[in-house]
């Protein structure tokens, strides 16, 4: 972060040196393969809980994790979609790489999509489900590509991957109605609570820009600064050195139980909760910026 302080320059130089020394051992993140993960999810159609697309995507994500992770768990629980009154079953999909202990890093994203395109400009479409290419196929796409890398290159610390369900349910002004998967997991953590977590949400926008999310900065500042500093060293220009807005997201449920959690999110997305949240609004290059950062953090910084 460009504060101009001498201390900050020392930190940047130290990070650059470690990344440079470890660069030969850092695996390559395949952005095109990650983008194909995004397309595959969208090919299932809307993935709102209770839909056929939701069921099909659950099976696909679970099988992908089985191919890569050392352990896989599917955590199910009942919920009510307040927008429709429907009772649904939600599924958190969990993968573990290495033997879990408290030093573990969690990578997480939500995999469900919204039942209604309530922000659509066309009133006729406001009661239809969304495709959710950016929100939230993008985060899942990046993490699944990282899972393949982890399976081929054992990480230096335990990694827990969690795909939360039920994030996009409910009314936005009623926090008890959304982020249901992370709320449930935080009270029933499998395999346990990690030391820190990185949440990816809406990371595929072709016009990508990540300000620093307020709650992340306030409650997990060291991790936030470290990630944005690495992004600067790697010249990942989507990561911007200014404070954005507070975002009520899955990371808040993790922060409440003592996990240092950072939300990487580009909330300035004009197609949010609309019928236009489709793959053509996203890009492999955007997914690549996020993936390169996480790979550098996992493998390049001890």
Beta strands, then each sheet from edge to edge (+ up, - down):
strand 1: 71-81
strand 2: 86-97
strand 3: 105-110
strand 4: 159-164
strand 5: 196-201
strand 6: 210-212
strand 7: 239-243
strand 8: 260-265
sheet 1: 1+ 2- 4+ 3+ 5+ 8+
sheet 2: 6+ 7+
end
